[in-house]
Amino acid sequence: MTAPIFTKDIRLDGRIVLMTGGGGVLGGAMADALLQAGASVLLADVEGAAAESAARDLAAKYDGRVAAVTCDITKEADCDRAVSQAVEIFGGLHVLVNNAGKGPAHMERAPKTKSFKFWEADPDAWREIIDINVCGTYLMARAAAPHLIEQKWGRIVNVTTSMNTMIRGGNMPYGQSKASLEAASAAWADDFVDTGVTCNVLVPGGAADTPMVPKESPYARENLVRPDVMIAPACWLASNDSDGVNSMRFLGRNWDPDGADDDNIKAAGAPAAWPALAAEAGMGQPATTHGKDIPR
């Protein structure tokens, strides 16, 4: 797809982004917009051919600023290599977008799946979804974090899902895997305090029109959220404009590409994970910051 030109000018010249799931729909949409804003992007995908194809298409518009790498995020060596290649090809790494993942369509295709009831789901596919969405995302962030911390500036953006999807029946283990990543995002953000690195969550704000939603799903595809809702907040999170914003979750469908930052934070943002529950339990508030009070 072609990313629209933003009315609000965000420039990312010199910024280097590693996009996992770069051969897919959401990853491709965000990569296109980041490149349009001036960033260089390494597309990482377990389907190397898909990443290479996406990189060739984008190179026609952004020659020299896009490359691809085959990367299975469940393998520590692959994650380390992806970070190393970003540094070798482009000279550094500033932003990791953890977009790779497996969803309900993967469970639907699994040979031992009888239904989406948890006791009739394919246990091998169950483990694979957890391994990719939870363990793999951790391994990718683990590989990137020391480099980001050393340069005292960086972003990790985790793509989770809507809160109701995390707990809805007939949707396991995709929902629970993203709930785990949501909790991890808040914890990583806490670990990053005072390092210059932040960790935030970005979601479409509803089921998105991608192959992750099975064709046989109950959703009318014309009502699904368009992937391009992710591009304006992704560019903002990769920019200096989001300095100090940490442990937040943003809904792409509520983000106005032409709106003021404070307005978008109020309309599309909320603390990541479940800080209100933690506060009720006497655990205090997480390290959610924006240089001012965060609306809750």
N, C-alpha and C positions, 0 to 999 in steps of 0.2 A: 504494500500500500504506500501511498505518498503522504508523508506527514504534512499537515497544513502549516502555512507560515503564521507564526504567532503575531498578533497585534502587539502584545507585550514583548519587548525585545529582551531576550535572555541570551547572552553569549557565553559559550563554553570553550572558547579557543584555548588549545593547549591541555584541556582536560582529557583524561584517558579513562575509559569505561570498560569494564568486563561484564558482559551480558550473558548470563547462563540461560539456556533455553532460547538461544539467539536464532535458531532456525525455525521457531514457531511464530504464531500470529502476534501474541502480545510482545514477545521479545523483538520481533521485526519492527513493529510499530514504534516501540520506544527507541530502538536503535536508530531508525530513520530520523526521528525528531532530534535525538542527541547529536547525530552527525550534521543535521541541518543547522544546529546551533553552533557548530564548530568543533565538537568533540571528536576524538578518535575512539573507535569502538572495536573491541575484540569479541566476536560472536563465538560462544562456546556451546556446544551441543553434543549429546551422545550420538545423535544422528549426524555424523560428520558431513555427509553429502548435503543434508538440508542446510547446515551452516555455511558450507562452501557456496551453495547456490544462492543463498541470501546475500552473502558477501559479494558475489559477482554482480548481482542486481544492484546493490547499493554502491559498488565501486564505480558503476557507470556515472553516478552523480557525485560521489565523494572519493575520487581516486586517491589512493595513498593513505586514507584515514580509516580504512576498515579492513579487517582480516578475520579469519576463522580458525578455530581449533577444535578437533574432536576431543570431547571431554566427558567422561563418565564421572559425575560428581560423587558417586559412591566409592570411588577409588582415590585414596589419598595422593598417590603419585600423579594422577591426572589433574587434580586440583592444584597441586604444587606447580605442575608444568604449565597450566593455564596462566597462573600469576606470572611465572617466569617469562612466558612468551609475550604477555602484555608489556612487560618491562623491556624485553629484548627488541620487540618490533616497534614500539611507540616511545620507549624511553621512560616509562613509569606506570603507575596505576593510582588513580584517585577515587574511583567509584566502582563498587561491586553491586550489581543488581542481581539478586538471587531470584530468578524468575523460573528456573527449571523445575519441573515437577510432573508427577503422574496423578491422574484424576479418575473419576468414575468410569470413563470410557475404557481405561485399562482394565478395571475390574470386570466390566461387562464382557470384554473379549476373552477373559481368562477361562481356560478349559473346564475348570472345576467349579465355576460359579453357576449356581442354580437360580439365585435371585440376589437382590441387594440387601436382604435380611442378613445380619452379621453372621448367623450360624449357617447360612447357605452360600457364603462367599468363599472364593478360592483362597485358601490360607497362604499359598505361595505368592499370589498376587498381593495379598494383604501385606505380607512381609516386604515385598518389593516396593510398594507405595510408601510404607513407613521408612524404609532404607533410603529411598531417594529424597522424599520430601523433608524428612527430619535429619537423618544422619548425613546425607549428602550435602544438604545446605549448610550444616555445621562444618563439614570438612572444607567446603569452599570458603566460608567465612574465616575459618581457622588459618587457611593458607594466605588469605589477603590481609588479615588484621595486623600482623607484625610490620608489614611494609607500610600500611597506612599510619600506624602509630609512630613509626620511625620518622616519617616526614611531617608529623604533627598536624595533618589535615587528611580527612577522608570521609567517605560515606559508604555505609552498607544499607541497601534498600531491599527489604524482604517482601515478597509478594505472598500474602496469606490468602484469606477469603473472608466472606461476610460472617459475622458472628453466628447468625442463625444456621448457616451451612455447617458450622463446626459441630452443632449438637443435633442436627436433624437426622432422624432415622432413615434407613435406606440409602445412606451416603457414606458409609464407613469403608475403609479407614481414612478416606480423603479428608473428611471434616476433622477427625481427631489429629491427623498429621499436621494440619494447618493450625489447629489450636496449640499444638506443641510449639510450632514455629512462632506463633504470636507471643507465647510466654517467653520463648528464647529471645525474641527481639527486645523485649523489655529488660531481660537480664543482661543481654549484650550491651544495651544502651547504658545500663548502670555501670558495667565494667569499663566503658569508654569515657566516663566522666573525667574531665580535665586532661584528656589526651588530644583534643582537636578533632577526634573522629566521632561520628554519630551513627546511630542505627535507628531507622524508622521503617514503618510498614506502609505499603501502597497496595490498594486493592481496587478493582473496577467499581465496586459498590453494588454488586449483583452478579448473577450468572452472565458471563461474557460470551459473545459469539465467537467461540473458538472450538477446535476439535475436542477439547477436554470435556465439553458437554456432549454426551452421547446423542446420536440422531434419534434414538427412541426415548429420549427424556421427555418429561411432561411440558417442557417449556416451548412456547411458540417462538421460533427463532427470530421472528421480526421484533419480538419484545426483549431480546437479549441485549445486554449492554454492549455498546460498540467498543472495540479495542482501543480506538484513538482517544478515549477519555483518560488513558494512562499517560499520554505524552506530555501534556503541560506540567502536571505535578512531578513527573520524572525529571524533566529538565530543571525545574525549580529546585528539587532536592539535590541535583548534581551541581548546583551553582552556589556562589558565595552568599546569595540572598537567603539561603536557609541556614546560615551559620547559627549555631546555638540551638537549633531545633533537634531535639533528641527524644527518643522513646514515644514517638507519635505515630498514629495510623491515619492515613488519608484516603478518602473515597474519591476516586477519579471522577465519578459521575457528578459530584457536587462541586468540582473545581471549575472556576471560571477563568479561562486562559487570559482574559483581559482584566481580571479583577485585581484589587490590591492584595498584597500578601496577608495583611491582618484579616481582611474579609474572608479570604480563602481558608485561612487557618480556622476561623470560627465556623465557616460553612461546611468545610470538608474534613476538618481535623478533629481528633480526640486522642486522649492518651492511649497508647498501645496496651494490649492485654486488659486486665481487669483491676485497675488500681483502686477503684471504689470498694471492691470486695476486700482487697488487702487492707485498706484503711479501716473498714468496719471490723476486721479481725485484729486490729491493733498493730498492724505491720507498718504503718506509716505510708507515706507517698513515695512513688518511684522517682527516679531522676528524670522527670519530664521537664524540659526547659524550652523557653522561647524568649528568654530575657525579660519575661513578665509573667503575670499569672495566666495559667492555661485555663480556658473555659472547660468546665466539666459538666 
